Amino acid sequence: MSTGSRTIDSGQDLVHHNMLFEHAAIAEVLTEMDGELAVLEQRREMTRALKQEILTGRTRFV
């Protein structure tokens, strides 16, 4: 089968295209997860700092 100047060989190009699409989708999900993990780590550090201030008495709750 010919599409312009390009020939498709028995579905191999389609399989390769699908693999690239899957890899891109996986990379996108992993990138989003990295962002979410960074936010969670920042919240954890803020919580640790607050706990430390409470334990040392620098911050008091009324």
trRosetta pair geometry for C-beta under 8 A, 3 or more apart (Angstrom, degrees):
i j d omega theta_ij theta_ji phi_ij phi_ji
1 7 7.1 140 78 -154 49 65
1 8 5.1 -17 72 49 104 104
2 5 8.0 -12 -172 -123 101 11
2 6 7.3 147 -159 79 61 42
2 7 5.5 -34 -103 -97 70 74
3 6 5.2 -25 70 69 87 94
3 7 7.7 159 23 -94 70 25
3 8 6.6 46 0 -24 112 106
8 11 7.5 51 160 -63 105 27
8 13 5.2 -106 -136 35 81 133
8 14 7.2 46 -162 -33 123 93
9 12 5.0 -13 88 31 97 116
9 13 6.5 110 38 -20 74 97
11 14 4.9 -56 -157 41 62 117
11 15 5.9 65 145 -24 84 98
12 15 5.7 -52 -147 35 33 111
12 16 6.3 34 153 -18 65 106
13 16 5.6 -54 -147 38 32 113
13 17 6.2 36 152 -22 65 105
14 17 5.6 -51 -146 35 31 113
14 18 6.4 32 153 -18 64 105
15 18 5.7 -54 -148 37 31 111
15 19 6.4 33 152 -21 64 104
16 19 5.7 -53 -149 34 32 112
16 20 6.5 31 153 -18 64 104
17 20 5.8 -56 -151 36 32 110
17 21 6.4 34 151 -20 65 106
18 21 5.5 -52 -147 36 33 114
18 22 6.4 34 153 -19 65 104
19 22 5.7 -53 -148 37 32 111
19 23 6.3 33 152 -20 65 105
20 23 5.6 -52 -146 36 32 113
20 24 6.4 34 154 -20 64 105
21 24 5.8 -55 -150 35 30 111
21 25 6.4 29 152 -19 64 106
22 25 5.7 -55 -148 36 32 111
22 26 6.3 32 155 -18 66 106
23 26 5.8 -53 -146 37 30 111
23 27 6.2 32 154 -20 64 107
24 27 5.7 -53 -146 37 30 113
24 28 6.4 34 153 -23 63 104
25 28 5.7 -52 -151 32 31 113
25 29 6.6 30 153 -16 64 104
26 29 5.8 -55 -151 36 32 110
26 30 6.3 30 153 -16 66 108
27 30 5.8 -56 -146 40 31 111
27 31 6.3 35 154 -23 64 106
28 31 5.7 -54 -148 34 29 113
28 32 6.5 29 153 -17 63 105
29 32 5.8 -55 -151 36 32 111
29 33 6.3 33 151 -20 65 106
30 33 5.5 -52 -146 36 33 114
30 34 6.5 42 152 -25 64 100
31 34 5.6 -47 -152 28 33 115
31 35 6.8 33 150 -17 62 102
32 35 5.7 -54 -156 34 35 113
32 36 6.5 32 150 -16 67 106
33 36 5.6 -54 -146 39 35 111
33 37 6.1 37 154 -20 67 105
34 37 5.7 -55 -146 37 29 112
34 38 6.4 34 153 -23 63 104
35 38 5.7 -52 -150 31 31 113
35 39 6.7 30 152 -17 63 102
36 39 5.7 -53 -153 34 35 111
36 40 6.4 33 151 -17 66 106
37 40 5.6 -54 -146 39 34 111
37 41 6.2 36 155 -21 67 105
38 41 5.8 -53 -146 36 29 111
38 42 6.5 32 153 -20 62 105
39 42 5.7 -55 -151 35 31 112
39 43 6.5 31 152 -17 65 105
40 43 5.7 -53 -149 37 33 111
40 44 6.3 37 152 -22 65 104
41 44 5.5 -51 -148 34 33 115
41 45 6.5 33 154 -18 64 103
42 45 5.8 -54 -150 36 31 110
42 46 6.5 32 152 -18 64 105
43 46 5.6 -54 -148 37 33 112
43 47 6.3 35 153 -20 66 105
44 47 5.7 -55 -149 36 31 112
44 48 6.4 33 152 -20 65 105
45 48 5.6 -50 -146 35 33 113
45 49 6.4 34 154 -20 64 104
46 49 5.7 -54 -149 36 31 111
46 50 6.4 31 153 -18 64 106
47 50 5.7 -55 -148 37 31 111
47 51 6.3 33 154 -19 65 106
48 51 5.7 -55 -147 37 30 111
48 52 6.3 32 154 -21 64 106
49 52 5.7 -53 -150 34 31 113
49 53 6.6 31 152 -18 64 104
50 53 5.7 -53 -150 35 33 110
50 54 6.4 32 152 -18 66 105
50 59 7.1 -52 -157 51 68 161
51 54 5.7 -55 -148 37 33 111
51 55 6.2 30 155 -18 67 108
52 55 5.8 -55 -144 39 30 110
52 56 6.2 18 161 -9 65 111
53 56 6.1 -63 -142 44 27 102
53 58 4.5 -83 -157 70 80 109
53 59 4.1 49 136 2 113 115
54 57 7.8 38 177 -71 28 25
54 58 7.9 -76 -57 53 20 72
54 59 5.3 -51 -77 73 58 102
54 60 7.9 124 -130 -92 67 33
54 61 7.6 10 -125 -21 110 100
57 60 7.0 13 -162 -67 61 93
